[in-house]
Amino acid sequence: MTTTTTTATLGGAATATTLLLLLLLPLILLLLQLALPLPPVPLPLPILPVSLTLPLLLILLLLLPLLLLLLLLLLLLVLLLLLLLLLLLLLLLLLLPTATAASAATAATAATAATAVTPATAATATTTAASADTATTAAAAAATAAAAATTTTTTTTITTTTTTTTTNNNNNIIIIIIIIIIIINKTATAAAATAATADTAATATAAATASTAANTTAINYFYV
């Protein structure tokens, strides 16, 4: 930043000096033409008549102190710029050791902080790993317990299903036996009823036969 400012200042001073010299160049050439007995040289300005020479000389004589003052001011400006450059160099030379020391102190502080942080980081990493192992063990135990519970539930379900099936089968067998007994009883009752009916019919037939025989005998006896 300082170097840029110095360069800009020097460039501005050089530009101002160049412009001033360009403005004063016609006057300087006119003075040389009037003062030196040289053959006429084509100049950018027209040659003035002799009647204007004395007033111009007087004007130039009056302007010379001002020109000299301007030159002195320019020289002083250049000297001030040089002094500023020297001061900036001195400041840089003075600040460099301080900056180096500050950089070294910062590096030492950073190294100390890194050294102090490393054990804490290692301890934190160990704690984190232990926590992760504990969590993994707990998860494995929970999974084992869940598997055992699932196995127990499955076994209980199978046992209950088997017991229910056996009970249902026994009940079905009992019902079938009862139905068979009922059928046998009904069949026996029907057979007994049929036998009784047959006996009654046979008895009635026998009685009818006996009555018919008696009647026949009586009729035969009557006719005889």
C-alpha positions as CSV (number, residue, x, y, z in Angstrom):
1,M,0.0,0.0,0.0
2,T,2.8,2.4,0.9
3,T,4.8,1.5,-2.2
4,T,1.8,2.1,-4.4
5,T,1.2,5.5,-2.8
6,T,4.8,6.5,-3.2
7,T,4.8,5.5,-6.8
8,A,1.7,7.4,-7.5
9,T,3.1,10.5,-5.9
10,L,6.3,10.3,-7.9
11,G,4.4,9.9,-11.1
12,G,2.2,12.9,-10.3
13,A,5.2,15.1,-9.6
14,A,7.0,14.0,-12.8
15,T,3.8,14.7,-14.9
16,A,3.4,18.2,-13.3
17,T,7.1,19.0,-14.0
18,T,6.8,17.8,-17.7
19,L,3.7,19.9,-18.2
20,L,5.3,23.0,-16.7
21,L,8.4,22.6,-18.9
22,L,6.2,22.3,-22.0
23,L,4.4,25.5,-21.1
24,L,7.6,27.4,-20.5
25,L,9.4,26.1,-23.6
26,P,8.1,28.8,-26.0
27,L,9.2,31.5,-23.6
28,I,12.6,30.0,-23.2
29,L,13.1,29.8,-26.9
30,L,12.0,33.4,-27.3
31,L,14.5,34.5,-24.7
32,L,17.3,32.6,-26.5
33,Q,16.4,34.2,-29.8
34,L,16.4,37.6,-28.4
35,A,19.5,37.3,-26.3
36,L,21.8,35.4,-28.8
37,P,22.8,37.0,-32.1
38,L,21.9,33.8,-34.1
39,P,20.4,33.5,-37.5
40,P,16.7,33.3,-37.4
41,V,15.4,29.7,-36.6
42,P,11.9,28.8,-37.4
43,L,10.0,28.7,-34.1
44,P,6.6,27.5,-33.3
45,L,5.7,31.1,-32.3
46,P,5.8,33.9,-34.9
47,I,8.6,36.4,-34.7
48,L,7.4,39.4,-32.9
49,P,8.2,42.9,-34.2
50,V,11.0,44.9,-32.6
51,S,8.6,47.3,-30.9
52,L,7.4,44.4,-28.7
53,T,10.8,43.1,-27.7
54,L,11.4,45.4,-24.7
55,P,8.0,44.8,-23.1
56,L,8.5,41.1,-23.5
57,L,11.9,41.2,-22.0
58,L,10.5,43.1,-19.0
59,I,7.7,40.6,-18.6
60,L,10.2,37.7,-18.8
61,L,12.4,39.4,-16.2
62,L,9.5,39.7,-13.9
63,L,8.5,36.1,-14.5
64,L,12.0,34.7,-13.9
65,P,11.8,34.9,-10.1
66,L,8.4,33.1,-10.3
67,L,9.9,30.4,-12.5
68,L,12.8,30.0,-10.2
69,L,10.5,29.8,-7.2
70,L,8.5,27.1,-9.0
71,L,11.6,25.1,-9.8
72,L,12.7,25.4,-6.1
73,L,9.2,24.2,-5.1
74,L,9.5,21.2,-7.4
75,L,13.0,20.4,-6.0
76,L,11.6,20.6,-2.5
77,L,8.7,18.3,-3.5
78,V,11.2,15.8,-4.9
79,L,13.3,16.0,-1.7
80,L,10.2,15.5,0.4
81,L,9.3,12.5,-1.6
82,L,12.8,11.1,-1.2
83,L,12.6,11.7,2.5
84,L,9.2,9.9,2.7
85,L,10.7,6.9,0.8
86,L,13.6,6.8,3.3
87,L,11.2,7.0,6.2
88,L,9.2,4.2,4.8
89,L,12.3,2.0,4.3
90,L,13.3,2.7,7.9
91,L,9.8,1.8,9.1
92,L,10.0,-1.4,7.1
93,L,13.4,-2.3,8.6
94,L,12.0,-1.6,12.1
95,L,8.8,-3.6,11.6
96,L,10.4,-6.6,10.0
97,P,12.0,-8.0,13.2
98,T,8.8,-7.3,15.1
99,A,6.7,-9.1,12.5
100,T,9.2,-12.0,12.5
101,A,9.0,-12.2,16.3
102,A,5.2,-12.0,16.2
103,S,5.1,-14.8,13.5
104,A,7.4,-16.9,15.7
105,A,5.3,-16.3,18.7
106,T,2.1,-17.2,16.8
107,A,3.8,-20.4,15.5
108,A,4.9,-21.3,19.0
109,T,1.4,-20.6,20.4
110,A,-0.2,-22.7,17.6
111,A,2.3,-25.6,18.3
112,T,1.5,-25.4,22.1
113,A,-2.2,-25.4,21.4
114,A,-1.9,-28.3,19.0
115,T,0.2,-30.2,21.6
116,A,-2.4,-29.4,24.3
117,V,-5.3,-30.4,22.1
118,T,-3.8,-33.7,20.9
119,P,-4.1,-35.6,24.2
120,A,-7.6,-34.2,24.8
121,T,-8.5,-35.3,21.2
122,A,-7.1,-38.7,21.8
123,A,-9.0,-39.0,25.1
124,T,-12.2,-37.9,23.4
125,A,-11.6,-40.4,20.6
126,T,-11.0,-43.2,23.2
127,T,-14.2,-42.3,25.1
128,T,-16.1,-42.2,21.8
129,A,-14.7,-45.6,20.8
130,A,-15.7,-47.0,24.2
131,S,-19.1,-45.6,24.0
132,A,-19.5,-47.1,20.5
133,D,-18.3,-50.5,21.8
134,T,-20.8,-50.3,24.7
135,A,-23.6,-49.3,22.3
136,T,-22.6,-52.2,20.0
137,T,-22.6,-54.7,22.9
138,A,-26.0,-53.4,24.1
139,A,-27.4,-53.7,20.6
140,A,-26.1,-57.3,20.3
141,A,-27.6,-58.2,23.7
142,A,-30.9,-56.6,22.7
143,A,-30.9,-58.6,19.4
144,T,-30.1,-61.8,21.3
145,A,-32.9,-61.2,23.8
146,A,-35.3,-60.4,20.9
147,A,-34.3,-63.6,19.2
148,A,-34.8,-65.6,22.4
149,A,-38.2,-64.0,22.9
150,T,-39.1,-64.8,19.3
151,T,-38.0,-68.4,19.8
152,T,-40.0,-68.7,23.1
153,T,-43.1,-67.2,21.4
154,T,-42.8,-69.6,18.5
155,T,-42.4,-72.6,20.9
156,T,-45.4,-71.5,22.9
157,T,-47.4,-71.0,19.8
158,I,-46.5,-74.5,18.5
159,T,-47.3,-76.1,21.9
160,T,-50.6,-74.2,22.1
161,T,-51.5,-75.2,18.5
162,T,-50.6,-78.9,19.2
163,T,-52.6,-78.9,22.4
164,T,-55.5,-77.3,20.7
165,T,-55.3,-79.8,17.8
166,T,-55.1,-82.8,20.2
167,T,-58.0,-81.5,22.2
168,N,-60.1,-80.9,19.1
169,N,-59.2,-84.4,17.8
170,N,-60.3,-86.0,21.2
171,N,-63.5,-84.0,21.1
172,N,-64.2,-85.2,17.6
173,I,-63.6,-88.8,18.5
174,I,-65.9,-88.5,21.5
175,I,-68.6,-86.9,19.4
176,I,-68.2,-89.7,16.8
177,I,-68.5,-92.4,19.5
178,I,-71.6,-90.7,20.9
179,I,-73.1,-90.6,17.4
180,I,-72.3,-94.3,16.9
181,I,-73.9,-95.2,20.2
182,I,-77.0,-93.2,19.4
183,I,-77.2,-94.9,16.0
184,I,-76.8,-98.4,17.6
185,N,-79.4,-97.6,20.2
186,K,-81.9,-96.4,17.6
187,T,-81.1,-99.5,15.5
188,A,-81.7,-101.8,18.5
189,T,-84.9,-100.0,19.4
190,A,-86.2,-100.3,15.8
191,A,-85.2,-104.0,15.7
192,A,-87.0,-104.7,19.0
193,A,-90.1,-102.8,17.8
194,T,-90.0,-104.8,14.5
195,A,-89.7,-108.0,16.4
196,A,-92.5,-107.1,18.7
197,T,-94.7,-106.2,15.7
198,A,-93.8,-109.5,14.1
199,D,-94.7,-111.4,17.2
200,T,-98.0,-109.6,17.5
201,A,-98.7,-110.3,13.9
202,A,-97.8,-113.9,14.3
203,T,-100.0,-114.2,17.4
204,A,-102.9,-112.6,15.6
205,T,-102.4,-114.8,12.6
206,A,-102.3,-117.9,14.8
207,A,-105.5,-116.8,16.6
208,A,-107.2,-116.1,13.4
209,T,-106.1,-119.5,12.0
210,A,-107.4,-121.2,15.2
211,S,-110.7,-119.3,15.0
212,T,-111.1,-120.2,11.4
213,A,-110.4,-123.9,12.1
214,A,-112.9,-123.9,15.0
215,N,-115.5,-122.3,12.8
216,T,-114.9,-124.8,10.0
217,T,-115.2,-127.7,12.4
218,A,-118.5,-126.3,13.8
219,I,-119.9,-125.8,10.3
220,N,-118.9,-129.3,9.3
221,Y,-120.5,-130.7,12.4
222,F,-123.7,-128.8,11.8
223,Y,-124.0,-130.1,8.2
224,V,-123.3,-133.6,9.2
